[in-house]
């Protein structure tokens, strides 16, 4: 299996897996792949997680970040609660180590410390 990310939206957990062997050489490709997988995570009342969460790239070469944006109009809570080892390193988080959850709100998107080498 590929790298995974687990999100909590409106009290329910959604796990997405990045495609095994997907081209993730650039920050843009990582964002594209995460957005693609969010589109496959179906919500109970229709639509997908991609309707509620978007990942974009900010910054210029060498200093790029992945930015997770909450697009939910209803104001439901959205959090990043777990990630595979490589994703954790790439995002600069320690979700598994200290059990933190990263809140992603409309006013406060989550910005990773992902730097391209």
C-alpha positions in Angstrom: 0.0 0.0 0.0 1.1 3.6 -0.6 1.4 6.3 2.0 -1.8 7.2 3.8 -3.4 10.2 5.5 -6.3 10.1 7.9 -8.7 13.0 8.2 -11.5 13.6 10.7 -14.5 15.5 9.2 -17.7 16.1 11.1 -16.7 13.5 13.7 -16.0 10.7 11.2 -12.6 9.4 10.1 -11.6 9.1 6.5 -8.4 7.4 5.4 -6.9 8.1 2.0 -4.0 6.2 0.4 -1.7 7.7 -2.1 -1.4 5.5 -5.2 1.5 3.0 -4.9 4.2 4.1 -7.4 2.6 7.5 -8.0 5.0 10.2 -9.2 5.5 12.3 -6.1 8.8 13.9 -7.1 7.5 17.5 -6.7 5.4 19.3 -4.2 2.8 20.0 -6.9 2.5 16.3 -7.7 2.0 15.4 -4.1 -0.8 18.0 -3.8 -2.4 16.7 -7.0 -2.3 13.1 -5.8 -3.8 14.0 -2.4 -6.6 16.0 -4.0 -7.2 13.0 -6.4 -7.6 10.6 -3.4 -9.7 13.1 -1.5 -12.1 12.9 -4.5 -12.5 9.2 -3.9 -13.3 9.5 -0.2 -17.1 9.5 -0.3 -19.1 11.4 2.4 -22.3 9.7 3.8 -24.6 12.4 2.5 -23.1 12.7 -1.0 -20.0 14.4 -2.4 -16.5 13.6 -1.4 -13.8 14.9 1.0 -12.5 16.9 -1.9 -15.6 19.1 -1.6 -14.5 20.0 1.9 -10.7 20.0 1.7 -8.3 21.3 -0.9 -4.5 21.0 -1.0 -2.5 23.6 -2.8 1.1 24.6 -3.1 2.4 27.9 -1.8 5.9 29.5 -2.1 8.7 29.4 -4.7 11.2 26.8 -5.6 13.1 25.3 -2.6 10.6 26.8 -0.1 7.3 25.3 -1.1 4.6 24.2 1.3 1.5 22.1 1.0 -1.4 24.1 2.3 -4.5 22.2 3.4 -7.6 24.4 3.1 -11.0 23.8 4.7 -13.7 24.5 2.1 -16.6 23.4 4.2 -19.4 26.0 4.2 -21.2 24.4 7.1 -18.2 24.9 9.5 -17.7 21.3 10.4 -14.5 20.4 12.2 -11.8 19.1 9.9 -8.5 17.6 11.2 -5.5 15.7 10.0 -5.3 12.9 12.6 -2.7 10.4 11.2 -0.2 10.0 8.4 2.1 7.3 7.1 5.8 7.7 8.2 7.0 9.2 4.9 4.0 11.7 4.8 4.7 12.7 8.4 8.3 13.4 7.5 7.3 15.3 4.4 4.7 17.3 6.3 6.9 18.0 9.2 4.4 16.6 11.7 4.6 14.1 14.6 1.0 12.8 14.6 1.9 9.3 15.7 4.5 10.3 18.2 2.5 12.7 20.4 -1.0 11.9 19.3 -1.7 15.5 18.2 -4.4 16.3 15.8 -3.9 19.1 13.3 -7.0 21.3 13.0 -7.7 22.7 9.6 -10.1 25.6 9.8 -11.3 28.2 7.3 -9.4 30.9 9.0 -6.4 28.7 9.8 -5.3 26.4 7.0 -2.6 23.8 7.8 0.7 24.7 6.1 3.3 21.9 5.9 7.0 22.4 6.2 7.6 20.4 3.0 10.7 21.6 1.2 11.8 20.4 -2.2 15.3 19.3 -2.3 
